[in-house]
Amino acid sequence: MKKHILLLSSLAIIFSIVIGFVGIVYKDTTAYQDLAEKHMENVLSLADKDISSHIEDTMTKPVMVSKTMANDEFLKNWLMQEPENVKNDTYLKQLYSYLKTYQEEYDYTTVFCVSSQTGNYYYQDGLNKTLSKEDTHDIWYYNFIGSGHEYDLEVDTNQTKNDYITVFVNFRIENNNGELLGVIGVGLQVDALENTVCSYEKDYGLSVYIINTLGARTSFTGDTNIFIREDDLPKLTGITNRIKLNKSEAPILQWYSSDGERKCLITKYNETLGWHFILEMDTSSISSVFQDRVKSNILFMLVATIACTMVSTTVFINYNQRVITIENTDELTGLPNRKQFAKLYLRFIRKYKNRRKTLVMFDIDHFKGINDTYGHIFGNEILSIVGEELRKAISGDGIAARWGGDEFLSILTVEPDQAKQIMERLMDSLKNQEKGESYNVTVSVGIIEVDKKLGMEQLIKKADEALYQSKENGRDQISIVHQQE
């Protein structure tokens, strides 16, 4: 992180020297102001990539951990049997131990679970309370379950931690019929996140604000250093004009004038978190820098600046490209990972909106036995082979990813029967792989035609059900769920 900031700071200094040089030579106030504003835009854009990426990486993991717990069969079964065991200490300790494991593993402030049947609020250290509609602090729960959202993020006081202001991730727990069993989630103290953001603010000379639009209303009505209400944005920025908050993950740069001062803002929206990010910088934060850039030899400044700019820009671009590739690629198979597939899926659907599409999900038969018998190195080699053969099989017809463990997911621009033929070729190719040890790779496959009325999660669930059908029927086969007319 420090190296990254040092590189960005070097770029900022280089741009400052260029602007100072041009200001001296041409003594043109208007040109100087234009260059200053261009410099500010560059610094603000770099800061946006750095800060928002850090926050997204920090908060996306708690969302995924909460989702994992919400889909855990142990937790679902425990909640269904909870009413008749509320006085059974042995039974209750099973849940406390479960929550404690996640709390210690990820160092969360709180890991909690609320039962919809009893209203009991459990956390890693025991039973906190029984929720009540009469308790104003508990409105978060009733507002959240009433929202119909699968999950949300809320800023609220934490009664299990001396009312510290906390960012909570709430996730619905449902049984197989879609009925509510409760809410599971984690809490992270706001000040830990804010301390990191404040260090970025100091490094870049800007202000950062976050507006949470997805979260249900809680009893906490104040602001923190970075979490604010939209109504407070004009007061904090000094901008009386209405600031446009876009609903796109692509950042939008906006200029405003306030009290004779030019202010530059970048706004963007993270759909996963339901958060608007606002980065603000004003011209006063850089004017003093420009004033000090005129003391050295002009020719030396120009030559050195051009050289440093070219080198630094090249390094920075290559570095970012490498980071993006590493973050979005599964290291064993070279395929996109789960996070990247979700983004590629939406682009794929839009690009081929007028064509029939098929979702394919499969996993490797008896993969746990492979690892147990031949070792994880052999298992990793099998995963690598499957990834390579899958890439060859679908070449030109769609995209594929390693979904997790030994599961793979693909979306193709073909009909289900054509997808079946592609997967049959893949299965034959895998069986012909010479792995010794009298072992042949086989897979079980589930296929579902993409219905534009269904979201990705719903389609994956149906494909997974088809995959399960293949396993139930003896593995090494393909099951198709045809779209109903």
C-alpha positions in Angstrom: 0.0 0.0 0.0 2.8 2.4 0.9 4.6 1.7 -2.4 1.4 2.3 -4.2 0.8 5.7 -2.5 4.4 6.7 -3.0 4.0 6.0 -6.8 0.8 8.1 -6.9 2.4 10.9 -4.9 5.4 10.9 -7.3 3.0 11.3 -10.2 1.2 14.2 -8.4 4.5 16.0 -7.9 5.5 15.4 -11.5 2.2 16.9 -12.8 2.7 19.8 -10.4 6.2 20.6 -11.8 4.8 20.6 -15.3 2.0 23.0 -14.3 4.5 25.3 -12.5 6.8 25.3 -15.5 4.1 26.3 -18.0 2.8 29.0 -15.6 6.2 30.6 -15.5 6.9 30.5 -19.2 3.5 31.7 -20.4 2.4 33.7 -17.4 -1.1 33.0 -18.5 -3.5 32.9 -15.5 -6.3 31.2 -17.4 -4.0 28.5 -18.8 -2.6 28.0 -15.3 -6.0 27.5 -13.8 -7.0 25.0 -16.5 -3.9 23.0 -15.9 -4.4 23.1 -12.2 -7.9 21.8 -12.6 -6.7 19.1 -14.9 -4.1 18.1 -12.3 -6.8 17.9 -9.7 -8.9 15.7 -11.9 -6.0 13.3 -12.4 -5.1 13.1 -8.7 -8.8 12.7 -7.8 -9.2 9.9 -10.3 -6.2 8.0 -9.0 -7.4 8.5 -5.4 -10.9 7.1 -6.4 -9.4 3.9 -7.7 -7.2 3.4 -4.6 -9.8 4.3 -1.9 -12.9 2.7 -3.4 -11.1 -0.5 -4.2 -9.8 -0.7 -0.7 -13.3 -0.2 0.8 -14.9 -2.6 -1.6 -12.4 -5.3 -0.9 -12.8 -4.7 2.9 -16.6 -4.9 2.8 -17.3 -7.5 0.1 -15.7 -10.3 2.2 -18.1 -9.8 5.2 -21.0 -9.9 2.7 -19.8 -13.3 1.3 -19.1 -14.7 4.8 -22.6 -13.7 5.9 -24.1 -15.3 2.8 -22.1 -18.5 3.5 -23.6 -18.7 7.0 -27.1 -17.9 5.8 -26.9 -21.0 3.5 -25.4 -23.3 6.0 -27.7 -26.3 6.6 -26.5 -26.6 10.2 -27.8 -23.1 11.0 -31.1 -23.7 9.2 -31.7 -27.0 11.1 -30.7 -25.3 14.4 -33.2 -22.5 14.0 -36.0 -24.8 13.1 -35.5 -26.7 16.3 -34.7 -23.6 18.4 -38.2 -23.0 20.0 -38.3 -26.3 21.9 -34.6 -25.9 22.9 -34.4 -22.4 24.2 -33.7 -23.6 27.7 -31.3 -26.4 26.6 -27.8 -25.0 27.4 -26.1 -27.8 25.4 -28.1 -26.9 22.4 -27.6 -23.2 22.7 -23.8 -23.6 23.1 -23.7 -25.3 19.6 -24.8 -21.9 18.1 -22.5 -19.9 20.3 -19.5 -22.0 19.3 -20.5 -21.7 15.6 -20.7 -17.9 15.8 -17.5 -17.7 17.8 -15.6 -19.7 15.2 -16.5 -17.1 12.5 -15.8 -14.2 14.8 -12.3 -15.4 15.7 -11.5 -16.6 12.1 -12.2 -13.2 10.5 -11.7 -10.9 13.6 -15.1 -9.4 13.4 -16.4 -7.3 16.2 -19.7 -9.2 16.3 -21.2 -12.3 14.7 -24.9 -12.5 15.4 -28.0 -14.6 14.7 -31.7 -13.6 15.2 -34.4 -16.3 15.3 -37.6 -15.3 13.6 -39.6 -17.7 15.7 -38.6 -16.4 19.2 -37.0 -13.1 18.4 -33.9 -14.1 20.3 -30.8 -12.2 19.4 -27.8 -14.4 19.8 -24.1 -13.5 19.3 -20.8 -15.2 19.8 -20.8 -14.7 23.6 -24.4 -15.8 24.3 -27.9 -14.5 24.3 -28.0 -10.7 24.0 -31.8 -10.0 24.2 -35.2 -10.8 22.8 -36.2 -8.3 20.1 -39.4 -6.3 20.5 -41.2 -3.9 18.2 -41.6 -1.6 21.3 -37.7 -1.3 21.6 -36.6 1.5 19.3 -33.2 0.0 18.9 -34.8 -3.1 17.3 -36.4 -1.3 14.4 -33.5 -2.4 12.2 -34.7 -6.0 12.3 -38.3 -5.3 11.4 -37.4 -2.8 8.7 -34.9 -5.2 7.2 -37.2 -8.2 7.0 -39.9 -5.9 5.7 -37.7 -4.6 2.9 -37.7 -8.0 1.1 -33.9 -7.6 0.4 -31.8 -10.7 0.6 -29.2 -8.7 2.5 -28.2 -5.1 3.4 -25.5 -3.1 5.2 -26.5 -0.9 8.1 -24.8 1.6 10.3 -26.1 1.3 13.9 -25.0 1.2 17.5 -23.8 -2.2 18.8 -25.5 -3.1 22.1 -23.1 -6.0 22.6 -20.1 -3.7 22.4 -20.9 -0.6 24.5 -23.0 0.9 21.8 -20.0 1.5 19.5 -21.0 2.6 16.1 -20.8 -0.4 13.8 -21.3 -1.4 10.2 -23.6 -4.5 10.2 -24.1 -6.9 7.4 -27.5 -8.5 7.6 -28.5 -11.7 5.6 -31.8 -13.5 5.5 -31.9 -17.2 6.4 -34.7 -19.1 4.7 -35.8 -22.7 4.6 -36.1 -24.7 1.4 -39.7 -23.2 0.9 -38.4 -19.7 1.1 -39.9 -19.1 4.5 -37.9 -16.8 6.9 -36.0 -18.6 9.7 -34.0 -15.6 10.9 -31.2 -13.1 10.2 -27.5 -13.8 10.3 -24.7 -11.3 10.0 -21.5 -9.7 11.2 -20.5 -6.4 12.6 -17.3 -4.3 12.0 -16.6 -1.2 14.1 -16.9 1.9 12.0 -13.8 3.6 13.4 -11.5 0.8 12.0 -12.7 1.5 8.5 -12.7 5.3 9.1 -9.1 5.3 10.3 -8.0 3.7 7.1 -10.0 6.2 5.0 -8.6 9.1 7.0 -5.1 8.1 6.1 -6.0 8.2 2.4 -7.7 11.6 2.9 -4.4 12.9 4.4 -2.3 11.4 1.6 -4.4 12.8 -1.2 -5.6 16.0 0.4 -9.3 15.3 -0.1 -12.5 14.4 1.8 -14.4 11.1 1.5 -18.1 10.5 2.2 -20.3 7.4 2.0 -24.1 7.4 1.7 -25.7 4.1 2.5 -28.9 3.8 0.4 -29.5 0.0 0.5 -29.6 -0.3 4.3 -32.9 -0.3 6.1 -33.6 2.5 8.6 -32.1 2.0 12.1 -32.3 3.8 15.4 -29.0 5.6 14.7 -29.7 8.9 13.0 -26.4 10.7 13.3 -23.4 10.9 11.0 -19.9 9.5 11.4 -16.7 10.8 9.9 -17.4 9.1 6.6 -21.0 7.7 6.8 -23.4 10.6 6.3 -27.0 11.2 5.1 -27.6 12.7 1.7 -29.3 15.7 3.3 -26.0 16.6 5.1 -23.9 16.6 1.9 -24.4 20.3 1.0 -23.4 21.4 4.6 -20.3 19.2 4.6 -19.1 20.1 1.1 -20.3 23.7 1.1 -21.9 23.1 -2.3 -25.5 24.5 -2.4 -26.2 23.1 -5.9 -27.8 19.6 -5.9 -25.0 17.1 -6.2 -25.8 14.3 -8.7 -25.4 10.8 -7.2 -25.2 8.4 -10.0 -26.4 4.8 -9.8 -23.4 3.5 -11.9 -20.2 1.9 -10.8 -18.5 4.0 -13.4 -17.2 7.2 -11.6 -18.6 10.6 -12.6 -16.5 13.7 -12.2 -18.3 17.0 -11.4 -17.1 20.6 -10.9 -18.8 23.1 -8.6 -18.1 26.7 -7.4 -18.6 27.5 -3.7 -17.6 30.8 -2.0 -15.3 31.7 -4.8 -13.6 28.4 -4.7 -13.6 25.6 -7.3 -14.4 22.1 -6.0 -14.1 18.8 -7.9 -16.1 15.8 -6.9 -16.1 12.2 -8.0 -19.3 10.1 -7.3 -19.8 6.4 -7.9 -22.1 3.7 -6.7 -21.3 0.2 -5.5 -24.3 -2.1 -6.1 -23.1 -4.9 -3.9 -22.8 -2.7 -0.9 -25.5 -0.2 -1.7 -23.1 2.7 -1.1 -22.5 5.9 -2.8 -18.9 7.1 -2.7 -18.2 10.8 -2.9 -14.6 12.1 -3.1 -14.2 15.9 -2.8 -11.1 18.1 -3.5 -10.9 21.9 -3.7 -8.3 24.1 -5.5 -6.9 25.4 -2.2 -5.4 22.0 -1.4 -3.0 22.2 -4.4 -2.4 26.0 -4.9 0.6 26.0 -2.5 2.2 23.1 -4.3 2.1 25.0 -7.5 3.7 28.0 -5.9 6.9 26.1 -5.0 7.6 24.5 -8.4 9.6 27.4 -9.9 13.0 27.3 -8.2 14.9 24.8 -10.2 16.5 24.9 -13.6 13.7 25.1 -16.2 15.3 22.9 -18.8 16.2 20.3 -16.3 12.6 20.3 -15.0 11.2 19.8 -18.4 13.5 16.9 -19.4 13.2 15.1 -16.0 9.5 15.6 -15.9 8.9 14.1 -19.3 11.1 11.1 -18.5 9.6 10.4 -15.1 6.1 10.8 -16.4 6.7 8.2 -19.1 8.3 5.7 -16.8 5.9 6.2 -13.9 2.8 6.0 -16.1 4.1 2.8 -17.7 4.9 1.2 -14.4 1.6 2.2 -12.9 -0.5 1.0 -15.8 1.3 -2.4 -15.9 1.0 -2.7 -12.2 -2.7 -2.1 -12.2 -3.3 -4.5 -15.1 -1.4 -7.2 -13.2 -3.4 -6.6 -10.1 -6.7 -6.7 -11.9 -5.7 -9.9 -13.7 -4.6 -11.6 -10.5 -7.8 -10.5 -8.6 -10.1 -11.8 -11.2 -8.5 -15.0 -12.2 -8.5 -18.5 -10.6 -4.8 -19.3 -10.1 -5.2 -23.1 -10.7 -7.2 -23.1 -13.9 -6.6 -19.7 -15.4 -10.3 -19.2 -15.7 -12.2 -16.2 -14.3 -13.1 -16.6 -10.7 -16.5 -16.3 -9.1 -16.4 -12.6 -8.6 -15.3 -11.9 -12.2 -17.9 -14.3 -13.7 -20.7 -12.3 -12.0 -19.5 -9.2 -13.9 -18.9 -11.0 -17.2 -22.3 -12.6 -16.9 -24.2 -9.3 -16.9 -22.2 -8.0 -19.9 -22.8 -11.4 -21.7 -26.5 -11.2 -21.2 -26.7 -7.6 -22.5 -24.5 -8.4 -25.5 -26.5 -11.5 -26.6 -29.9 -10.4 -25.4 -31.6 -11.5 -28.6 -30.0 -15.0 -28.7 -30.9 -18.2 -26.8 -28.5 -18.9 -24.0 -27.7 -21.8 -21.8 -26.2 -22.1 -18.3 -24.1 -25.1 -17.6 -22.9 -26.2 -14.1 -20.7 -29.3 -13.4 -18.4 -30.7 -10.8 -15.8 -33.5 -10.8 -17.1 -36.8 -9.6 -15.7 -38.1 -6.3 -13.2 -35.2 -6.1 -12.9 -35.5 -2.3 -11.9 -39.1 -2.8 -9.3 -38.0 -5.4 -7.7 -35.7 -2.9 -7.9 -38.3 -0.1 -6.4 -41.1 -2.3 -3.9 -39.3 -4.4 -3.2 -36.1 -2.5 -4.0 -32.4 -3.1 -1.2 -31.9 -5.6 -2.8 -34.6 -7.9 -6.2 -33.0 -7.2 -4.9 -29.6 -8.2 -3.5 -31.0 -11.4 -7.0 -32.5 -12.2 -8.5 -29.1 -11.7 -6.0 -27.5 -14.0 -6.7 -30.1 -16.7 -10.5 -29.7 -16.4 -10.1 -25.9 -16.7 -8.0 -26.2 -19.8 -10.3 -28.7 -21.5 -13.3 -26.6 -20.6 -11.7 -23.5 -22.2 -11.1 -25.5 -25.4 -14.6 -27.0 -25.4 -16.5 -23.8 -25.2 -14.1 -21.7 -27.4 -16.1 -19.1 -29.2 -19.4 -20.1 -27.7 -19.4 -18.4 -24.3 -17.6 -17.8 -21.0 -16.6 -20.2 -18.1 -15.4 -19.9 -14.6 -14.2 -22.0 -11.7 -17.2 -21.4 -9.3 -15.5 -22.9 -6.3 -13.9 -26.1 -5.1 -14.4 -28.6 -7.9 -17.5 -26.8 -9.4 -17.4 -25.0 -12.8 -19.9 -22.7 -14.4 -20.4 -21.6 -18.0 -22.9 -19.6 -20.0 -23.1 -20.4 -23.7 -24.8 -18.8 -26.7 -26.3 -22.1 -27.8 -29.5 -24.1 -27.1 -29.5 -26.7 -24.3 -29.2 -29.6 -26.8 -26.1 -28.0 -28.4 -24.7 -27.3 -24.9 -25.2 -31.0 -24.1 -23.1 -31.9 -27.2 -20.3 -29.5 -26.1 -20.3 -31.1 -22.6 -20.3 -34.6 -24.1 -17.1 -33.7 -26.0 -15.6 -32.3 -22.9 -16.5 -35.5 -20.9 -14.9 -37.7 -23.6 -11.8 -35.5 -23.7 -11.4 -35.8 -19.9 -11.8 -39.6 -19.9 -9.0 -39.8 -22.5 -6.6 -38.0 -20.3 -3.7 -40.3 -19.3 -3.4 -39.9 -15.5 -2.1 -43.3 -14.6 -3.2 -44.9 -11.3 -6.2 -46.4 -13.3 -8.1 -43.2 -12.8 -10.4 -41.5 -15.4 -11.8 -38.0 -14.8 -15.6 -37.9 -15.0 -18.0 -35.1 -14.3 -21.7 -34.6 -13.5 -23.5 -31.9 -15.4 -26.6 -29.8 -15.0 -27.9 -27.6 -17.9 -30.6 -25.0 -17.8 -31.8 -22.6 -20.6 -31.4 -19.0 -19.6 -34.8 -17.4 -18.8 -34.5 -13.6 -19.0 -37.1 -13.3 -16.2 -34.8 -15.0 -13.8 -31.7 -13.6 -12.1 -28.3 -15.2 -12.2 -28.6 -16.6 -8.7 -32.0 -18.2 -9.5 -30.6 -19.8 -12.7 -27.6 -21.1 -10.9 -29.8 -22.7 -8.3 -31.8 -24.5 -11.0 -28.6 -25.6 -12.8 -27.3 -26.9 -9.4 -30.6 -28.9 -9.0 -30.0 -30.4 -12.5 -26.4 -31.2 -11.5 -27.7 -32.9 -8.3 -30.1 -34.9 -10.4 -27.1 -36.2 -12.5 -25.4 -37.2 -9.3 -28.5 -39.0 -8.0 -28.7 -40.9 -11.2 -25.2 -42.3 -10.9 -22.9 -39.5 -12.0 -20.9 -39.2 -15.2 -24.0 -37.9 -17.0 -25.9 -34.8 -18.1 -29.3 -33.6 -16.9 -31.2 -30.8 -18.7 -33.9 -28.6 -17.2 -35.8 -27.2 -20.3 -37.3 -23.8 -20.1 -41.1 -24.0 -19.6 -43.2 -22.5 -22.2 
